[in-house]
Amino acid sequence: MSRAVISREQAFINARAVLDRARARRDADRAAGRLAPEVEFICRRLEREQRAQQAPAATLRVAA
């Protein structure tokens, strides 16, 4: 009953690869205009929230 065990690092590498492929598919679909309007709206909202979170951190670095 010996099973192959992957290391934690390899598990993260594998998960990152899957996530990168999914993001690439989403970006290609978005560029081609194949996303549903609701999904496009969600993407834009998430991008806006990410920019808002990054802006305060950028101003702190400049002030320091």
CHARMM-style PDB file with segment names, atoms N, HN, CA, C and O in Angstrom:
ATOM      1  N   MET     1       0.810  -1.195   0.000  1.00  0.00      PROA
ATOM      2  CA  MET     1       0.000   0.000   0.000  1.00  0.00      PROA
ATOM      3  C   MET     1       0.854   1.259   0.000  1.00  0.00      PROA
ATOM      4  O   MET     1       0.542   2.219   0.705  1.00  0.00      PROA
ATOM      5  N   SER     2       1.891   1.266  -0.755  1.00  0.00      PROA
ATOM      6  HN  SER     2       2.144   0.486  -1.327  1.00  0.00      PROA
ATOM      7  CA  SER     2       2.665   2.498  -0.785  1.00  0.00      PROA
ATOM      8  C   SER     2       2.153   3.369  -1.922  1.00  0.00      PROA
ATOM      9  O   SER     2       2.069   2.938  -3.071  1.00  0.00      PROA
ATOM     10  N   ARG     3       1.823   4.572  -1.580  1.00  0.00      PROA
ATOM     11  HN  ARG     3       1.892   4.922  -0.646  1.00  0.00      PROA
ATOM     12  CA  ARG     3       1.323   5.534  -2.562  1.00  0.00      PROA
ATOM     13  C   ARG     3       2.402   6.574  -2.815  1.00  0.00      PROA
ATOM     14  O   ARG     3       3.218   6.875  -1.944  1.00  0.00      PROA
ATOM     15  N   ALA     4       2.387   7.100  -3.998  1.00  0.00      PROA
ATOM     16  HN  ALA     4       1.724   6.855  -4.705  1.00  0.00      PROA
ATOM     17  CA  ALA     4       3.322   8.179  -4.318  1.00  0.00      PROA
ATOM     18  C   ALA     4       2.867   9.438  -3.578  1.00  0.00      PROA
ATOM     19  O   ALA     4       1.698   9.820  -3.639  1.00  0.00      PROA
ATOM     20  N   VAL     5       3.777  10.056  -2.902  1.00  0.00      PROA
ATOM     21  HN  VAL     5       4.726   9.746  -2.853  1.00  0.00      PROA
ATOM     22  CA  VAL     5       3.476  11.272  -2.156  1.00  0.00      PROA
ATOM     23  C   VAL     5       4.271  12.414  -2.773  1.00  0.00      PROA
ATOM     24  O   VAL     5       5.483  12.313  -2.965  1.00  0.00      PROA
ATOM     25  N   ILE     6       3.572  13.497  -3.079  1.00  0.00      PROA
ATOM     26  HN  ILE     6       2.587  13.578  -2.923  1.00  0.00      PROA
ATOM     27  CA  ILE     6       4.286  14.647  -3.627  1.00  0.00      PROA
ATOM     28  C   ILE     6       4.595  15.611  -2.502  1.00  0.00      PROA
ATOM     29  O   ILE     6       3.877  15.679  -1.504  1.00  0.00      PROA
ATOM     30  N   SER     7       5.653  16.339  -2.675  1.00  0.00      PROA
ATOM     31  HN  SER     7       6.236  16.284  -3.486  1.00  0.00      PROA
ATOM     32  CA  SER     7       6.052  17.292  -1.644  1.00  0.00      PROA
ATOM     33  C   SER     7       5.095  18.487  -1.642  1.00  0.00      PROA
ATOM     34  O   SER     7       4.359  18.719  -2.601  1.00  0.00      PROA
ATOM     35  N   ARG     8       5.129  19.213  -0.569  1.00  0.00      PROA
ATOM     36  HN  ARG     8       5.728  19.024   0.209  1.00  0.00      PROA
ATOM     37  CA  ARG     8       4.294  20.406  -0.459  1.00  0.00      PROA
ATOM     38  C   ARG     8       4.663  21.413  -1.541  1.00  0.00      PROA
ATOM     39  O   ARG     8       3.789  22.038  -2.142  1.00  0.00      PROA
ATOM     40  N   GLU     9       5.958  21.565  -1.786  1.00  0.00      PROA
ATOM     41  HN  GLU     9       6.668  21.057  -1.298  1.00  0.00      PROA
ATOM     42  CA  GLU     9       6.414  22.500  -2.808  1.00  0.00      PROA
ATOM     43  C   GLU     9       5.873  22.117  -4.176  1.00  0.00      PROA
ATOM     44  O   GLU     9       5.420  22.972  -4.938  1.00  0.00      PROA
ATOM     45  N   GLN    10       5.923  20.809  -4.485  1.00  0.00      PROA
ATOM     46  HN  GLN    10       6.290  20.115  -3.866  1.00  0.00      PROA
ATOM     47  CA  GLN    10       5.413  20.344  -5.780  1.00  0.00      PROA
ATOM     48  C   GLN    10       3.913  20.550  -5.873  1.00  0.00      PROA
ATOM     49  O   GLN    10       3.400  20.872  -6.945  1.00  0.00      PROA
ATOM     50  N   ALA    11       3.204  20.370  -4.776  1.00  0.00      PROA
ATOM     51  HN  ALA    11       3.620  20.108  -3.906  1.00  0.00      PROA
ATOM     52  CA  ALA    11       1.762  20.603  -4.773  1.00  0.00      PROA
ATOM     53  C   ALA    11       1.455  22.063  -5.088  1.00  0.00      PROA
ATOM     54  O   ALA    11       0.525  22.355  -5.839  1.00  0.00      PROA
ATOM     55  N   PHE    12       2.232  22.979  -4.517  1.00  0.00      PROA
ATOM     56  HN  PHE    12       2.989  22.742  -3.907  1.00  0.00      PROA
ATOM     57  CA  PHE    12       2.036  24.397  -4.805  1.00  0.00      PROA
ATOM     58  C   PHE    12       2.371  24.720  -6.257  1.00  0.00      PROA
ATOM     59  O   PHE    12       1.680  25.511  -6.899  1.00  0.00      PROA
ATOM     60  N   ILE    13       3.430  24.106  -6.769  1.00  0.00      PROA
ATOM     61  HN  ILE    13       3.991  23.463  -6.247  1.00  0.00      PROA
ATOM     62  CA  ILE    13       3.806  24.319  -8.170  1.00  0.00      PROA
ATOM     63  C   ILE    13       2.688  23.837  -9.092  1.00  0.00      PROA
ATOM     64  O   ILE    13       2.331  24.517 -10.054  1.00  0.00      PROA
ATOM     65  N   ASN    14       2.145  22.672  -8.794  1.00  0.00      PROA
ATOM     66  HN  ASN    14       2.435  22.120  -8.012  1.00  0.00      PROA
ATOM     67  CA  ASN    14       1.057  22.128  -9.606  1.00  0.00      PROA
ATOM     68  C   ASN    14      -0.183  23.018  -9.545  1.00  0.00      PROA
ATOM     69  O   ASN    14      -0.809  23.294 -10.568  1.00  0.00      PROA
ATOM     70  N   ALA    15      -0.528  23.463  -8.347  1.00  0.00      PROA
ATOM     71  HN  ALA    15      -0.020  23.239  -7.516  1.00  0.00      PROA
ATOM     72  CA  ALA    15      -1.709  24.318  -8.190  1.00  0.00      PROA
ATOM     73  C   ALA    15      -1.515  25.640  -8.914  1.00  0.00      PROA
ATOM     74  O   ALA    15      -2.443  26.147  -9.543  1.00  0.00      PROA
ATOM     75  N   ARG    16      -0.322  26.198  -8.829  1.00  0.00      PROA
ATOM     76  HN  ARG    16       0.433  25.786  -8.317  1.00  0.00      PROA
ATOM     77  CA  ARG    16      -0.027  27.461  -9.515  1.00  0.00      PROA
ATOM     78  C   ARG    16      -0.153  27.290 -11.029  1.00  0.00      PROA
ATOM     79  O   ARG    16      -0.667  28.175 -11.712  1.00  0.00      PROA
ATOM     80  N   ALA    17       0.315  26.157 -11.554  1.00  0.00      PROA
ATOM     81  HN  ALA    17       0.733  25.438 -10.998  1.00  0.00      PROA
ATOM     82  CA  ALA    17       0.230  25.897 -12.996  1.00  0.00      PROA
ATOM     83  C   ALA    17      -1.229  25.813 -13.452  1.00  0.00      PROA
ATOM     84  O   ALA    17      -1.590  26.351 -14.498  1.00  0.00      PROA
ATOM     85  N   VAL    18      -2.059  25.136 -12.662  1.00  0.00      PROA
ATOM     86  HN  VAL    18      -1.765  24.699 -11.812  1.00  0.00      PROA
ATOM     87  CA  VAL    18      -3.480  25.032 -12.995  1.00  0.00      PROA
ATOM     88  C   VAL    18      -4.120  26.411 -12.963  1.00  0.00      PROA
ATOM     89  O   VAL    18      -4.881  26.762 -13.865  1.00  0.00      PROA
ATOM     90  N   LEU    19      -3.822  27.191 -11.940  1.00  0.00      PROA
ATOM     91  HN  LEU    19      -3.204  26.906 -11.208  1.00  0.00      PROA
ATOM     92  CA  LEU    19      -4.375  28.536 -11.825  1.00  0.00      PROA
ATOM     93  C   LEU    19      -3.917  29.426 -12.974  1.00  0.00      PROA
ATOM     94  O   LEU    19      -4.713  30.193 -13.516  1.00  0.00      PROA
ATOM     95  N   ASP    20      -2.652  29.334 -13.349  1.00  0.00      PROA
ATOM     96  HN  ASP    20      -2.005  28.712 -12.909  1.00  0.00      PROA
ATOM     97  CA  ASP    20      -2.136  30.134 -14.464  1.00  0.00      PROA
ATOM     98  C   ASP    20      -2.836  29.781 -15.771  1.00  0.00      PROA
ATOM     99  O   ASP    20      -3.160  30.671 -16.557  1.00  0.00      PROA
ATOM    100  N   ARG    21      -3.074  28.481 -16.014  1.00  0.00      PROA
ATOM    101  HN  ARG    21      -2.811  27.758 -15.375  1.00  0.00      PROA
ATOM    102  CA  ARG    21      -3.778  28.077 -17.234  1.00  0.00      PROA
ATOM    103  C   ARG    21      -5.222  28.578 -17.236  1.00  0.00      PROA
ATOM    104  O   ARG    21      -5.730  29.010 -18.271  1.00  0.00      PROA
ATOM    105  N   ALA    22      -5.879  28.522 -16.085  1.00  0.00      PROA
ATOM    106  HN  ALA    22      -5.466  28.172 -15.244  1.00  0.00      PROA
ATOM    107  CA  ALA    22      -7.258  29.009 -15.993  1.00  0.00      PROA
ATOM    108  C   ALA    22      -7.313  30.512 -16.234  1.00  0.00      PROA
ATOM    109  O   ALA    22      -8.209  31.002 -16.922  1.00  0.00      PROA
ATOM    110  N   ARG    23      -6.362  31.236 -15.672  1.00  0.00      PROA
ATOM    111  HN  ARG    23      -5.635  30.838 -15.113  1.00  0.00      PROA
ATOM    112  CA  ARG    23      -6.327  32.692 -15.900  1.00  0.00      PROA
ATOM    113  C   ARG    23      -6.050  33.014 -17.358  1.00  0.00      PROA
ATOM    114  O   ARG    23      -6.625  33.955 -17.905  1.00  0.00      PROA
ATOM    115  N   ALA    24      -5.181  32.249 -17.989  1.00  0.00      PROA
ATOM    116  HN  ALA    24      -4.714  31.485 -17.545  1.00  0.00      PROA
ATOM    117  CA  ALA    24      -4.882  32.475 -19.406  1.00  0.00      PROA
ATOM    118  C   ALA    24      -6.127  32.244 -20.259  1.00  0.00      PROA
ATOM    119  O   ALA    24      -6.404  33.013 -21.179  1.00  0.00      PROA
ATOM    120  N   ARG    25      -6.882  31.181 -19.951  1.00  0.00      PROA
ATOM    121  HN  ARG    25      -6.657  30.556 -19.203  1.00  0.00      PROA
ATOM    122  CA  ARG    25      -8.131  30.926 -20.680  1.00  0.00      PROA
ATOM    123  C   ARG    25      -9.122  32.060 -20.471  1.00  0.00      PROA
ATOM    124  O   ARG    25      -9.755  32.526 -21.419  1.00  0.00      PROA
ATOM    125  N   ARG    26      -9.254  32.501 -19.227  1.00  0.00      PROA
ATOM    126  HN  ARG    26      -8.741  32.123 -18.457  1.00  0.00      PROA
ATOM    127  CA  ARG    26     -10.179  33.598 -18.934  1.00  0.00      PROA
ATOM    128  C   ARG    26      -9.763  34.865 -19.669  1.00  0.00      PROA
ATOM    129  O   ARG    26     -10.609  35.560 -20.235  1.00  0.00      PROA
ATOM    130  N   ASP    27      -8.479  35.170 -19.667  1.00  0.00      PROA
ATOM    131  HN  ASP    27      -7.793  34.606 -19.208  1.00  0.00      PROA
ATOM    132  CA  ASP    27      -7.999  36.375 -20.343  1.00  0.00      PROA
ATOM    133  C   ASP    27      -8.215  36.298 -21.849  1.00  0.00      PROA
ATOM    134  O   ASP    27      -8.572  37.291 -22.482  1.00  0.00      PROA
ATOM    135  N   ALA    28      -7.996  35.107 -22.424  1.00  0.00      PROA
ATOM    136  HN  ALA    28      -7.706  34.300 -21.910  1.00  0.00      PROA
ATOM    137  CA  ALA    28      -8.223  34.942 -23.857  1.00  0.00      PROA
ATOM    138  C   ALA    28      -9.702  35.103 -24.193  1.00  0.00      PROA
ATOM    139  O   ALA    28     -10.057  35.753 -25.177  1.00  0.00      PROA
ATOM    140  N   ASP    29     -10.562  34.506 -23.368  1.00  0.00      PROA
ATOM    141  HN  ASP    29     -10.275  33.978 -22.569  1.00  0.00      PROA
ATOM    142  CA  ASP    29     -12.007  34.648 -23.587  1.00  0.00      PROA
ATOM    143  C   ASP    29     -12.435  36.098 -23.424  1.00  0.00      PROA
ATOM    144  O   ASP    29     -13.275  36.592 -24.176  1.00  0.00      PROA
ATOM    145  N   ARG    30     -11.868  36.766 -22.461  1.00  0.00      PROA
ATOM    146  HN  ARG    30     -11.185  36.365 -21.850  1.00  0.00      PROA
ATOM    147  CA  ARG    30     -12.219  38.164 -22.226  1.00  0.00      PROA
ATOM    148  C   ARG    30     -11.782  39.036 -23.396  1.00  0.00      PROA
ATOM    149  O   ARG    30     -12.531  39.906 -23.841  1.00  0.00      PROA
ATOM    150  N   ALA    31     -10.573  38.804 -23.892  1.00  0.00      PROA
ATOM    151  HN  ALA    31      -9.965  38.098 -23.530  1.00  0.00      PROA
ATOM    152  CA  ALA    31     -10.070  39.582 -25.018  1.00  0.00      PROA
ATOM    153  C   ALA    31     -10.906  39.348 -26.277  1.00  0.00      PROA
ATOM    154  O   ALA    31     -11.060  40.250 -27.101  1.00  0.00      PROA
ATOM    155  N   ALA    32     -11.438  38.146 -26.422  1.00  0.00      PROA
ATOM    156  HN  ALA    32     -11.313  37.413 -25.753  1.00  0.00      PROA
ATOM    157  CA  ALA    32     -12.251  37.815 -27.591  1.00  0.00      PROA
ATOM    158  C   ALA    32     -13.715  38.207 -27.400  1.00  0.00      PROA
ATOM    159  O   ALA    32     -14.524  38.042 -28.314  1.00  0.00      PROA
ATOM    160  N   GLY    33     -14.060  38.725 -26.220  1.00  0.00      PROA
ATOM    161  HN  GLY    33     -13.403  38.859 -25.478  1.00  0.00      PROA
ATOM    162  CA  GLY    33     -15.438  39.140 -25.970  1.00  0.00      PROA
ATOM    163  C   GLY    33     -16.385  37.989 -25.712  1.00  0.00      PROA
ATOM    164  O   GLY    33     -17.590  38.118 -25.929  1.00  0.00      PROA
ATOM    165  N   ARG    34     -15.858  36.862 -25.252  1.00  0.00      PROA
ATOM    166  HN  ARG    34     -14.880  36.757 -25.077  1.00  0.00      PROA
ATOM    167  CA  ARG    34     -16.694  35.681 -25.034  1.00  0.00      PROA
ATOM    168  C   ARG    34     -17.213  35.551 -23.607  1.00  0.00      PROA
ATOM    169  O   ARG    34     -17.953  34.613 -23.311  1.00  0.00      PROA
ATOM    170  N   LEU    35     -16.846  36.461 -22.725  1.00  0.00      PROA
ATOM    171  HN  LEU    35     -16.245  37.223 -22.966  1.00  0.00      PROA
ATOM    172  CA  LEU    35     -17.350  36.376 -21.351  1.00  0.00      PROA
ATOM    173  C   LEU    35     -18.768  36.928 -21.289  1.00  0.00      PROA
ATOM    174  O   LEU    35     -19.115  37.873 -21.997  1.00  0.00      PROA
ATOM    175  N   ALA    36     -19.566  36.329 -20.443  1.00  0.00      PROA
ATOM    176  HN  ALA    36     -19.284  35.561 -19.868  1.00  0.00      PROA
ATOM    177  CA  ALA    36     -20.919  36.840 -20.223  1.00  0.00      PROA
ATOM    178  C   ALA    36     -20.817  38.228 -19.587  1.00  0.00      PROA
ATOM    179  O   ALA    36     -19.870  38.499 -18.849  1.00  0.00      PROA
ATOM    180  N   PRO    37     -21.769  39.096 -19.860  1.00  0.00      PROA
ATOM    181  CA  PRO    37     -21.715  40.448 -19.284  1.00  0.00      PROA
ATOM    182  C   PRO    37     -21.605  40.446 -17.757  1.00  0.00      PROA
ATOM    183  O   PRO    37     -20.935  41.304 -17.181  1.00  0.00      PROA
ATOM    184  N   GLU    38     -22.262  39.483 -17.102  1.00  0.00      PROA
ATOM    185  HN  GLU    38     -22.806  38.787 -17.570  1.00  0.00      PROA
ATOM    186  CA  GLU    38     -22.192  39.427 -15.639  1.00  0.00      PROA
ATOM    187  C   GLU    38     -20.773  39.109 -15.180  1.00  0.00      PROA
ATOM    188  O   GLU    38     -20.290  39.672 -14.198  1.00  0.00      PROA
ATOM    189  N   VAL    39     -20.116  38.212 -15.892  1.00  0.00      PROA
ATOM    190  HN  VAL    39     -20.509  37.755 -16.690  1.00  0.00      PROA
ATOM    191  CA  VAL    39     -18.750  37.825 -15.533  1.00  0.00      PROA
ATOM    192  C   VAL    39     -17.787  38.982 -15.792  1.00  0.00      PROA
ATOM    193  O   VAL    39     -16.880  39.232 -14.998  1.00  0.00      PROA
ATOM    194  N   GLU    40     -17.989  39.677 -16.896  1.00  0.00      PROA
ATOM    195  HN  GLU    40     -18.727  39.473 -17.540  1.00  0.00      PROA
ATOM    196  CA  GLU    40     -17.159  40.848 -17.201  1.00  0.00      PROA
ATOM    197  C   GLU    40     -17.316  41.901 -16.104  1.00  0.00      PROA
ATOM    198  O   GLU    40     -16.335  42.510 -15.676  1.00  0.00      PROA
ATOM    199  N   PHE    41     -18.538  42.107 -15.657  1.00  0.00      PROA
ATOM    200  HN  PHE    41     -19.334  41.612 -16.004  1.00  0.00      PROA
ATOM    201  CA  PHE    41     -18.801  43.065 -14.591  1.00  0.00      PROA
ATOM    202  C   PHE    41     -18.084  42.651 -13.310  1.00  0.00      PROA
ATOM    203  O   PHE    41     -17.509  43.499 -12.627  1.00  0.00      PROA
ATOM    204  N   ILE    42     -18.107  41.376 -12.976  1.00  0.00      PROA
ATOM    205  HN  ILE    42     -18.573  40.687 -13.530  1.00  0.00      PROA
ATOM    206  CA  ILE    42     -17.430  40.871 -11.778  1.00  0.00      PROA
ATOM    207  C   ILE    42     -15.931  41.091 -11.900  1.00  0.00      PROA
ATOM    208  O   ILE    42     -15.291  41.533 -10.945  1.00  0.00      PROA
ATOM    209  N   CYS    43     -15.363  40.788 -13.065  1.00  0.00      PROA
ATOM    210  HN  CYS    43     -15.883  40.429 -13.840  1.00  0.00      PROA
ATOM    211  CA  CYS    43     -13.916  40.990 -13.276  1.00  0.00      PROA
ATOM    212  C   CYS    43     -13.535  42.454 -13.086  1.00  0.00      PROA
ATOM    213  O   CYS    43     -12.546  42.764 -12.422  1.00  0.00      PROA
ATOM    214  N   ARG    44     -14.312  43.338 -13.661  1.00  0.00      PROA
ATOM    215  HN  ARG    44     -15.116  43.087 -14.200  1.00  0.00      PROA
ATOM    216  CA  ARG    44     -14.013  44.773 -13.524  1.00  0.00      PROA
ATOM    217  C   ARG    44     -14.113  45.231 -12.072  1.00  0.00      PROA
ATOM    218  O   ARG    44     -13.289  46.016 -11.603  1.00  0.00      PROA
ATOM    219  N   ARG    45     -15.131  44.731 -11.362  1.00  0.00      PROA
ATOM    220  HN  ARG    45     -15.800  44.093 -11.744  1.00  0.00      PROA
ATOM    221  CA  ARG    45     -15.289  45.110  -9.957  1.00  0.00      PROA
ATOM    222  C   ARG    45     -14.110  44.618  -9.129  1.00  0.00      PROA
ATOM    223  O   ARG    45     -13.589  45.355  -8.292  1.00  0.00      PROA
ATOM    224  N   LEU    46     -13.685  43.378  -9.356  1.00  0.00      PROA
ATOM    225  HN  LEU    46     -14.108  42.779 -10.036  1.00  0.00      PROA
ATOM    226  CA  LEU    46     -12.544  42.832  -8.618  1.00  0.00      PROA
ATOM    227  C   LEU    46     -11.261  43.602  -8.935  1.00  0.00      PROA
ATOM    228  O   LEU    46     -10.462  43.869  -8.038  1.00  0.00      PROA
ATOM    229  N   GLU    47     -11.060  43.957 -10.198  1.00  0.00      PROA
ATOM    230  HN  GLU    47     -11.708  43.740 -10.927  1.00  0.00      PROA
ATOM    231  CA  GLU    47      -9.877  44.735 -10.573  1.00  0.00      PROA
ATOM    232  C   GLU    47      -9.887  46.099  -9.903  1.00  0.00      PROA
ATOM    233  O   GLU    47      -8.853  46.576  -9.435  1.00  0.00      PROA
ATOM    234  N   ARG    48     -11.052  46.723  -9.858  1.00  0.00      PROA
ATOM    235  HN  ARG    48     -11.892  46.336 -10.238  1.00  0.00      PROA
ATOM    236  CA  ARG    48     -11.187  48.030  -9.208  1.00  0.00      PROA
ATOM    237  C   ARG    48     -10.872  47.925  -7.713  1.00  0.00      PROA
ATOM    238  O   ARG    48     -10.189  48.785  -7.158  1.00  0.00      PROA
ATOM    239  N   GLU    49     -11.369  46.873  -7.068  1.00  0.00      PROA
ATOM    240  HN  GLU    49     -11.924  46.174  -7.519  1.00  0.00      PROA
ATOM    241  CA  GLU    49     -11.093  46.672  -5.641  1.00  0.00      PROA
ATOM    242  C   GLU    49      -9.613  46.417  -5.394  1.00  0.00      PROA
ATOM    243  O   GLU    49      -9.055  46.907  -4.412  1.00  0.00      PROA
ATOM    244  N   GLN    50      -8.972  45.653  -6.276  1.00  0.00      PROA
ATOM    245  HN  GLN    50      -9.426  45.255  -7.074  1.00  0.00      PROA
ATOM    246  CA  GLN    50      -7.542  45.392  -6.124  1.00  0.00      PROA
ATOM    247  C   GLN    50      -6.727  46.662  -6.274  1.00  0.00      PROA
ATOM    248  O   GLN    50      -5.778  46.888  -5.523  1.00  0.00      PROA
ATOM    249  N   ARG    51      -7.094  47.497  -7.248  1.00  0.00      PROA
ATOM    250  HN  ARG    51      -7.865  47.313  -7.859  1.00  0.00      PROA
ATOM    251  CA  ARG    51      -6.377  48.773  -7.418  1.00  0.00      PROA
ATOM    252  C   ARG    51      -6.559  49.658  -6.195  1.00  0.00      PROA
ATOM    253  O   ARG    51      -5.619  50.334  -5.778  1.00  0.00      PROA
ATOM    254  N   ALA    52      -7.754  49.665  -5.614  1.00  0.00      PROA
ATOM    255  HN  ALA    52      -8.518  49.116  -5.953  1.00  0.00      PROA
ATOM    256  CA  ALA    52      -8.015  50.485  -4.429  1.00  0.00      PROA
ATOM    257  C   ALA    52      -7.195  50.000  -3.239  1.00  0.00      PROA
ATOM    258  O   ALA    52      -6.739  50.809  -2.432  1.00  0.00      PROA
ATOM    259  N   GLN    53      -7.005  48.690  -3.122  1.00  0.00      PROA
ATOM    260  HN  GLN    53      -7.376  48.032  -3.777  1.00  0.00      PROA
ATOM    261  CA  GLN    53      -6.209  48.145  -2.023  1.00  0.00      PROA
ATOM    262  C   GLN    53      -4.731  48.427  -2.222  1.00  0.00      PROA
ATOM    263  O   GLN    53      -4.007  48.629  -1.247  1.00  0.00      PROA
ATOM    264  N   GLN    54      -4.270  48.446  -3.465  1.00  0.00      PROA
ATOM    265  HN  GLN    54      -4.859  48.282  -4.256  1.00  0.00      PROA
ATOM    266  CA  GLN    54      -2.858  48.669  -3.750  1.00  0.00      PROA
ATOM    267  C   GLN    54      -2.485  50.136  -3.651  1.00  0.00      PROA
ATOM    268  O   GLN    54      -1.336  50.451  -3.342  1.00  0.00      PROA
ATOM    269  N   ALA    55      -3.404  51.029  -3.901  1.00  0.00      PROA
ATOM    270  HN  ALA    55      -4.337  50.772  -4.152  1.00  0.00      PROA
ATOM    271  CA  ALA    55      -3.105  52.462  -3.889  1.00  0.00      PROA
ATOM    272  C   ALA    55      -2.605  52.944  -2.527  1.00  0.00      PROA
ATOM    273  O   ALA    55      -1.592  53.642  -2.483  1.00  0.00      PROA
ATOM    274  N   PRO    56      -3.265  52.607  -1.405  1.00  0.00      PROA
ATOM    275  CA  PRO    56      -2.752  53.063  -0.110  1.00  0.00      PROA
ATOM    276  C   PRO    56      -1.357  52.516   0.197  1.00  0.00      PROA
ATOM    277  O   PRO    56      -0.540  53.219   0.792  1.00  0.00      PROA
ATOM    278  N   ALA    57      -1.080  51.305  -0.189  1.00  0.00      PROA
ATOM    279  HN  ALA    57      -1.744  50.734  -0.672  1.00  0.00      PROA
ATOM    280  CA  ALA    57       0.229  50.711   0.059  1.00  0.00      PROA
ATOM    281  C   ALA    57       1.301  51.453  -0.747  1.00  0.00      PROA
ATOM    282  O   ALA    57       2.416  51.647  -0.262  1.00  0.00      PROA
ATOM    283  N   ALA    58       0.971  51.862  -1.958  1.00  0.00      PROA
ATOM    284  HN  ALA    58       0.065  51.704  -2.352  1.00  0.00      PROA
ATOM    285  CA  ALA    58       1.932  52.586  -2.793  1.00  0.00      PROA
ATOM    286  C   ALA    58       2.232  53.956  -2.200  1.00  0.00      PROA
ATOM    287  O   ALA    58       3.378  54.404  -2.238  1.00  0.00      PROA
ATOM    288  N   THR    59       1.230  54.625  -1.657  1.00  0.00      PROA
ATOM    289  HN  THR    59       0.299  54.261  -1.626  1.00  0.00      PROA
ATOM    290  CA  THR    59       1.472  55.947  -1.075  1.00  0.00      PROA
ATOM    291  C   THR    59       2.292  55.845   0.199  1.00  0.00      PROA
ATOM    292  O   THR    59       3.066  56.753   0.506  1.00  0.00      PROA
ATOM    293  N   LEU    60       2.138  54.749   0.954  1.00  0.00      PROA
ATOM    294  HN  LEU    60       1.510  54.012   0.705  1.00  0.00      PROA
ATOM    295  CA  LEU    60       2.938  54.566   2.152  1.00  0.00      PROA
ATOM    296  C   LEU    60       4.413  54.383   1.800  1.00  0.00      PROA
ATOM    297  O   LEU    60       5.285  54.897   2.501  1.00  0.00      PROA
ATOM    298  N   ARG    61       4.694  53.661   0.728  1.00  0.00      PROA
ATOM    299  HN  ARG    61       3.986  53.244   0.159  1.00  0.00      PROA
ATOM    300  CA  ARG    61       6.076  53.445   0.320  1.00  0.00      PROA
ATOM    301  C   ARG    61       6.721  54.753  -0.135  1.00  0.00      PROA
ATOM    302  O   ARG    61       7.898  54.996   0.133  1.00  0.00      PROA
ATOM    303  N   VAL    62       5.951  55.587  -0.820  1.00  0.00      PROA
ATOM    304  HN  VAL    62       4.995  55.389  -1.038  1.00  0.00      PROA
ATOM    305  CA  VAL    62       6.481  56.857  -1.308  1.00  0.00      PROA
ATOM    306  C   VAL    62       6.757  57.788  -0.129  1.00  0.00      PROA
ATOM    307  O   VAL    62       7.755  58.509  -0.131  1.00  0.00      PROA
ATOM    308  N   ALA    63       5.889  57.779   0.868  1.00  0.00      PROA
ATOM    309  HN  ALA    63       5.079  57.193   0.869  1.00  0.00      PROA
ATOM    310  CA  ALA    63       6.041  58.668   2.011  1.00  0.00      PROA
ATOM    311  C   ALA    63       7.192  58.241   2.910  1.00  0.00      PROA
ATOM    312  O   ALA    63       7.768  59.082   3.601  1.00  0.00      PROA
ATOM    313  N   ALA    64       7.536  56.989   2.921  1.00  0.00      PROA
ATOM    314  HN  ALA    64       7.068  56.306   2.360  1.00  0.00      PROA
ATOM    315  CA  ALA    64       8.578  56.485   3.813  1.00  0.00      PROA
ATOM    316  C   ALA    64       9.944  56.783   3.342  1.00  0.00      PROA
ATOM    317  OT1 ALA    64      10.918  56.415   3.999  1.00  0.00      PROA
TER     318      ALA     64
END
